[in-house]
Structure formats: structure tokens, C-alpha cells
Amino acid sequence: MKTPICDFVKNYQESDTSRLHMPGHKGQNILGFESLDITEIKGADALYEADGIIAQSEENASKLFHTGKTLYSAEGSSLSIRTMIALAYKRKPLKTRPYIVAGRNAHKALLYACALLDIDIDWIMPNEEQVSICSVVVTPEQVKQKFEQANTLPIGVYITSPDYLGQMSDIKALAEVCKEYDVPLLVDNAHGAYLHFLPESQHPIDLGAYMSCDSAHKTLPVVTGGSYLHLSQQANQEVGPMAKASMMLFGSTSPSYLILQSLDRCNAYLDTSFRSELKTLIQKLDQLKAELIQANIPVLPSEKTKVTIHASQMGIHGYELAERLRAHHAEPEFADSDFLVCMFTPQNRPIDFKRLKQTLLETPHKQPLPSTQQALFQVQPTRKLSIRQAILSRQAFVPVTEAIGHICSEPSVSCPPAIPIAVSGEIITKEMVDVLQTYDVQTIAIVDE
């Protein structure tokens, strides 16, 4: 598969052209990559009006993922999320106030998209078996119930799958319900770009989703910030012509050509050795997980490339287990009071598997610890303002312990996982504050009334 963006930049790099244009480093190496860092010069195309090398590369990605259309984002899945919401809004304008149905574990980028577009969210909360803000497995029954109880149908259903702990919703069943009611299913697949390349694809678009965003940099060898926005065949017919303009509404006019080259080069990798390397990786991880389970390590069932440990079931907090891992010269993706999450790709070395295994086997088991988040989900949040009103309001920053009873303005939580505990416009409760403190959030923005 050709790599038109990379080829153009390489030729330009070797041409010894006087760079009388941006960026200011003029291709002179300071960190070592500058000669590959260009802007929209003649022949380089333009991301939001692509009809040249970028359009060719996006078409290559679309063929690889079997989509109606695939667009590049150089600003991560956050930009793709905003674009998905905008396209769902434009698809079928409503006379009433628009809203979406969403799982409560949504990334805060969704809140900012809804604030900018003035859209409300009807949340699907975790059930009694789900004890983390990071994981909400949305069921078809929950979505259908929302539809049946609604006076006006939402502009879309938004779910996060895989979620931060690696749990996956039944996309195929959810898509069938959404199609029955003509509501687009929008999937934050940031952690699942690799899913299309399994022997039997589990990618949202292949399973019937209307649109999906994938963070290429999370599970593929792409520079941080590289993301895809995938449109199904139906979505491409209905909103495809508006997609670039909708992305341009939120995106920088100076997208990184380093990121675009990385996405372009990844196409060639996906087209050649990735499937076989992914298969080998999954075999190694299946073996590792089996060995850990045999040793009574509580490995949470998850998507193929994550190893999620229910640390509190071992009698240790996840962040303490993370410190043990760091002592073995390994850094996890995420840790909180209950869980430790490690992500693997074919680029991981054998020593990486060994260090995780050694850390877990050397950790003594104690009495299980109680969940620190369960109480949070037993109290239904009370909304006083719309998301837009709250985020754009005058703010005051107070210690979280003094925020109880006030209206949340900016969503506050550590990143990762960047999942709001208190959503903008909601009354902050004691349960919210307790969870915020477990994530070491010291201050929070409230509406200055």
C-alpha cells in the first residue's frame, strides 16, 4: 500500500528547498524530527479540504477498515468525538431541544462537545455489578427502554466500548435496536482501533455502528494525537459531505504533519504484517492471563490487548500495585484504588510481559478491600443547569470538601481516565466528593452563584 503523505514529505526533505514558510524551525534539527515537520505548502494538501495526498491516504485507511469513509484527526479522538456529535446533530434537525443517550463512563470530551453545541445528555448509569466510573456496559434493553419512555427520540446513542477497564458492550445488538428506531449509534472506540484486524472483526463499524472514533495512537504504532473518524456506508451517504466541515468547526487550522505521516505509514503496516503480529500478541497475552489466573491473580475479563487486574480483590489498592510495578521498571496505563490496567501491542518486548508477571506473582494476597466507588452509583445525580450553562458560567474554584451542595461547572477528574465524576450542571454530592478524593482531585470548579 502506498504512503503518499510520507513520500511527499521525504521528497521535500531531500530537495534542499529554502523554507520561506512556517514552521519557525525551518527544518533545522533541534530534537531530530524537524526536517519532517511541514505545513500546507504546495502539493501537501490540506486536512479539512483534502483532495490530494491526504485524501489518498484517508482512502487507503477507509479500504483497510472497510468503512464508508475514514477521516484523519491530528487532535486525537477528542476532535473525532466532537465531530461525531455535530454530524448526529446535523443528520436530522429537531424542533425540540436535542439530546443524546450516553453511558455514564463517557470521556469528558463528550461534555465539551455538548456544551459547544448546546445538547443535553440522558445518562445510562452503571448497574449494581459495575463498581467503577471507568466501566459502564450498556445493554440493548436499557437503550430500548430510553426510547420507549422518550417523548422525542435522541439524536444519537453514545457508548464507550471498549471502556477503560477493557469491558465491551454488545455493539451488534445495540446497533439493531438503534436501527429499529432510526437513531444513530455512535461508538467511542478509542481503545479498539485494532479490533477490525482480529480473525473475526469486532470493530464497531463492522458490527453495525453508524459512526466510530478510534485512537490510532492507543493500540497502533501511531504518534500520540493520531485518530480516525469512521463513517459507515449509511453515515457516509447521509452526513459524509458535511464531515470535513464539521471537523473543521472544532479543529486547529494547523494540523501536525508528523501525526499525519504517522497515520499514513501505519496504513502500510496494517496492510502487511499487523494481522500476524496481532495474532502472536494475543496468544502471548492469553497465555499470560491463564498463568496469572492459575496463580489466583484476579484478572478481569476484558478485550484482547488489555490486562486488567482487580487489585482490591488482592487486598491492595491499584495505585499501590502500580508502585510495585514501577519498582520493576514498568509503567502501567492506569491505576486507581481498585484496578490496575496494562496495555500491550505487538511492539512490546518480551521483558515487558516478564516484569508484569513477576510483579503480580510477588505481590502477597490479603483480605479483599471494599470498593471505593459503589456508593456513588446508588445516588441518582440531580441536574440544575444544562451542560452548556454550567461550563460557560462564572466559576469559583474551591476545595472538593467544600463543594457539596454546589453546582459543578467544569468536570474534574484525573487524566487518565478523564471520565467526569460530577457532570457539569449537576449538584455535587458527598459520594462524588469521596470518589474525587480517591483520584486525588483537590479542587473543583463550581458555578459562582
ABEGO torsion letter per residue (X at the ends): XBBAAAAAAAAAAAAGBBBABOBAAGGBBAAGAAAABBBBBBGAEBAAABABAAAAAAAAAAAAAGBABBBBBAAEAAAAAAAAAAAAAAABBBABBBBBBBBAABBAAAAAAAAAAGBBBBBBBBBAABABAABBBBBAAAAAAAAAABABBBABBBBBOBBAAGBBBBAAAAAAAAAAAGBBBBBBAAAAAAAAABABBABAAAAGBABBBBBAAAABBBBBGBBBBBBBAAAAAAAAAAAAAAAAAABBABBBAAAAAAAAAAAAAAABAAAAAAAAAAAAAAAAAAAAAAAGBBBBBBBAABBBBBAAAAGBBAAAAAAAAAAAGBBBABBBAABBBBBBBAABBAAAAAAAAAAAAABBBBBBBBBAAAAAAABBBBBABBAAAAAABBBBBBBAAAABGBBBBBBBBBOOAGBBABBBGBBBBAAAAAAAAAAGBABBBBBBX
